[in-house]
Amino acid sequence: MRNFIGFGNVQGLAVCDVDKKFALQAKNLVDQKNGNKDCALYSDFRELVARPDLDAVFCGTPDHWHASITIEAMRHGKDVFCEKPESLTIREGQQMLATARRYGRVFSGGSQRVWGDYHYLHRMVRSGALGEVKEVFVNVGGPSNEMILPAMPVPEELDWNLWLGPAPWRPYNKSYHPAHWRGCRDFSGGGMTDWGAHCFGGALFACNLHETGPVEIHPPNGKDYDKLTYIFANGIRMYHGGGWDRIAVKGTEGESSERGPRDQSRRKEPPNIQIPSYKGKGDIFGDFLHCVRTRERPFRDIQVAHRTLIVCHLGNIAYWLGRPLKWDPVKEEIVGDPEANRWLDRPKRAPWRV
């Protein structure tokens, strides 16, 4: 939010949070920027997105709320910038993409590191400096899991029922809010989707795989696969773990990573090639604002963000089920495994639905 209200052509009109403490902090920031006390404050996002005077909405909630909030915003004619990971499930990502296209909305994901941190690697790979890519290593955290904690008194300023929203009901514990909810499967995909949105996103973009997906996913089995392995139709293998950096790439003519080769003395300037990146000025935030005006698709358009999260979600499903998966990247479904396909979505607690 600070980044957006820092642009001279952006006026913050309203903020929303189910925790009054954080809502007031956000309102104060906007009021200081505007030089008045006019910023409206809401606890229910539905009141905010229904306002006719808003052009765009920034969504920075816990992951389990992203789909419901952004889809409702787009239905009300708002463009959307949503923090990563954009979806809690693959089905949610499909619905977010379909809604953006149906209503003609600009939807940017929030993985600023894909270009901001990894452009060195993008140039090295896409220029052919490493030859034909064979292996890619992505180092991020693992999947979320069940996380049942004892009940604690709900803080007076927090609407806990609304914080849970579409997630299954559970008693409040301070470890869920505001800091550590990412470890809970009902709220997030864990490190796989959190930093995975950045790092798998960067790896896929470097290898020009960001518009497709793997065809096989193999969890570690102590035999043929010592780490989670994605196999793509062109033969590239992408691993969860290994390598020597957050993202590392091995090709037929060399290897590199987000910061260069393992021996930094051998680092060289990458070929100066043109790669599609941000439009306008001001990094990923300026890219979004530029596209709001021009109606172009932003660098992290929801389709690209969705395809990245598919990779992360499939890795989680393979871990949770402990067996390999076959994926159809065109139909976006798991092949020949009805049980695994049920993990593409989650039931939502009434009355929430998308």
N, C-alpha and C positions, 0 to 999 in steps of 0.2 A: 504494500500500500504506500509506503514511504517513497518507493521508486516512482509510482504512478503520479502521486500528487506533486512530485518534484518537477513535472513537465509544465511549462507555462500554459499549454493549451488544455490542461485537465483541471476540472473543478470537482472536488469531492463534495457530494451532496448528502450522502447517507452512509451509515455503517450499521452492521448487525452482528450480534454475538449473543449466545445463550448464557454467557457468563457476564454479568453486569460490570465486573471489574475490568475485563478486557474491552468490553464495549465502550466504557468511559475513556479508557486510555486511547482507543482508536479515535473516538470523537474529538478528544482534546488535540490530537495530532492534526486532524483535518481543520479544526477551528483555528489553530495557530497558523496554519498555512493560509487559510482564507482571511484571517484577520477579523473574524466575527465569531458568533456562537450559534450559527444557523444550521450546522450539520445535524441532520435527523438521526435518531438512535432507535434501532429496532432490536427485538429479541427473536422475532419470527421472520425468516427470510421471505416468506410469501408476501408479506406487506411491502417489503423493500422492492422486490422485482415487479410488483404490480404498478409501481409509480411510472407515469407516462413521461416524466422529464428525464429519465436516465437513459443514456446511450449504451453503456457497457457496465458489466459487473465483474469484479475480481473475487474469485472464490478461493479462500485459504483455510478451509475447514479440515478436520480429520477426513481421511479417505472415504469412509463409509457414507458420507454426505455428498460427495462431489456430484454424482450422477443426478440425484434428485434436485439439487439446487440449480445446477447448470441447465438441465433440461427445462425446468420451470422458467428460468430466466430467458432462455431462447424462445419458448412459447409466448413470452410476453414481449418479444421483439428486441431483446437485448443481445449485444455481442458479449463474448465471454473470454476471460483469461482465467484459467484454472491451474492451480499449483499441481505439481506432480505428486504422487502418481494419479493420473486423471481418473482412473476407475478402480473399483474394488474387485470387479469380475470382468471377464471377457464380454459377457452379454451386456453389461452396462456400457462398455466402450462402444459396442455396436449401436446401442440406442442413442448414445451421445452423438456419434457420427451421423446417424440417420436423421436426428432432429436438426443438427446444424445444416445439413443439406436441404432438408424439407423446408426450413424457414429462411434459408439464405443468410445464415448468421456467420460472422467471423468468430472462430473458436481457436484460441492459441493455448497450447499446453505450456507449462512453466519450467521446462528443463533447460535452463539457461546455460548449463555446462556443456551441452552437446556441441555447441559451436564455441562458446567462450573459453572452455578449458582444453578442448581436444582438436582445435583446427590444425595444429602441427601434424597430428597423426592423419587427419583427413587428407591433407595435401600429399603426404608421403605415400599413402595407400592409393589414392585415386590417380595420382600421376604415374603409377606403375613403377615407382622407385624401389619397391619391395618385390617386384615381380608378381607372379600369380599368388594370391593369398591362399594359404592352406589352413592355418590355425589362428584362432582368436581367443584370448584369455580375458575374462572379465571378473574382477575381484570386488565383490560387494557382499553384504551380509546375507544371511539365510532366510528361510521362510518364517512367517508367523505361525503360531500354534494356539491351542487352547490356553486361555489365561484367566483362570477363575480366582478371584481375590476376595477376602472377607469384606463384609459390609462395614461401612463407616458412615457417620453422619454427613448428610449432604450440605455443603456450604450454602448459606442463606442467599448468596448472590447468584447461584447456579441453578438453572432449570435442567435438572438431570434427565428427566424424561425426554425433553426436546434434544438434549445433547445426544442421547442414544438414537432417537429418531427411528430409522428403518432397521437398526441393528436389534438383535434379540435383547429382551430386557435382562438386566442384571443389577445387583446393588452397586451403589457408588463406592469407589475406593480412590483415594487421592493419587494412586499410581496410574489410573486411567487418564485422569485429567488434572493438569494440562499436558503432561510431558511424555508419558511412556505407553501410550495406547498402541504404538506401532507393533508391539510384540503380540497383540491380540488379533487372532484371525477374523473375529467379527468386525474389526475396525480397519484392518490394514493387511497387506501382504508381507509385512516385515521389511527387512533389508533388501530382499529380492526386488520389491517394487519401489522402495524408497530411493536408495542410491542406484538401484537397477534401472530406473527411468532415465537417469543421467548416463550411466555407463554402458548398459546394453544399448541405449539410444545412440551413444557416440560410436560404439562398435558397429552397429547396424548401418549408421550413416556413412562411416568411413568405407565400409565394404559395399556400399550401394545396395544394401539389403533392407532398407528402411521402408520399402513399399511392399514387402513380401513377408515370409515367415519360414521357419524350419519345417521339415517334413518328418523328422524323427526327433524324439527327446528321450534320452536314456539317463536315469538316475544312477548314482554309483552302485555297483553290485559286487565289488571285490574281485571281479574277474576281468571282463573286457573293458569295463569303464570304471576308472578310479575317481572320476568326478562327473558331475552332471554335464552331459554332452548334448549339444544341439547339432543336428546334421541338416544342412541346407541342400536344395536340389542341385546346386552347382558344385557340391562336394565340400564346401567350406565347413569346418568343424569349429564350433564356438563352445567354450568351456566356462562353467561357473567355478572360478578359482584357478590357481596356477599363474604362470607368467611372472612378471617382476614389477608390475605397475597396476594401476586401476584398470587400464586397458592396454593389452600388448598384442601385437600382430606379428606372425611369422609368414614370410612369403618365400618363393623360390629364389629370390635374389637378395634376401636380407630380412631383418626384423627391426621393429621399432615399437614405440609406445607413446602414450600421451605426452611424455616429456622427452622423448628421444631414445636412443639406444641405451643399453645397460651401461656401457662405457661412455660417460658423458663427454669424454675428450673426442669422441668420434661423431658427436652431434654436428649436423650440417643443416644449412638452410634448406627447407623443402622446396621443390620446384614451384615457381610462382604461377600456378594455374588458377583459373576461375572456377569457383565452386559456388553454387547457389547458397546464399546465407540470408542474413537479415536485410530487410528493406527499410528505408527511412534511416533515421538517426536515433541512437539511444539504446543499443543492444536489443534484447528480446522484448523489452517493454515498448521501446520506440517502434520496433517492428510491428507489434500488435496495433499501436495507435495509428501508424501509417496505413495499415490494412483496414482499420475501421473507416478511415476516410476514403480509401480507394476501392474497397470491397475485394481486394486481392486476398489470396490465402496466405497466412503467415508461415514463417519458417517451421514452427512446430504446430502446423495445422493438426486438428484433431485426428485426421486419418493417420498421419505419421505417428502421433503420440499413441494412438490406439494400437497400431501395429507393434510399437515398441513394448507396450504393456502386455500384449499377447504373449510375447516371448517370456516376460517375467512371470505372468500367471501360469503359463504352461510348465515352467520350471517348478513352481510351487506345487502344482497338481501332481507332477511326477514324484516330487519328494513326499507329499502327503500319502499318495497311494503306493509308493515304493515299486513302481513298475514302469516300463517304457511306454511311450505314447506315439502314435502316428497322427500327424496333423495335416489337414487339407487347408493350405493357406488361401485358397480361392473361396471355398465354401465356409471357411472358418469354423471347422468342426473337427473333433477327434474321431478318427476312423476306427470302426469296429470295436468300440468300447463304450457301450451305453452308460455304464456306471461313471466312467471318467467324464463323459459329456455332461452329466448332471452337475459337475463342478464348474461348468462355464457360467453358472449363475447361482444366486443364493435367494432364498425366500426373504421377503421384507416384512417387517412387523407392521400390522395394520395401524393406521390407515395409509401408510406410505407406500407408494408404488411409482414406477416410471413407465 
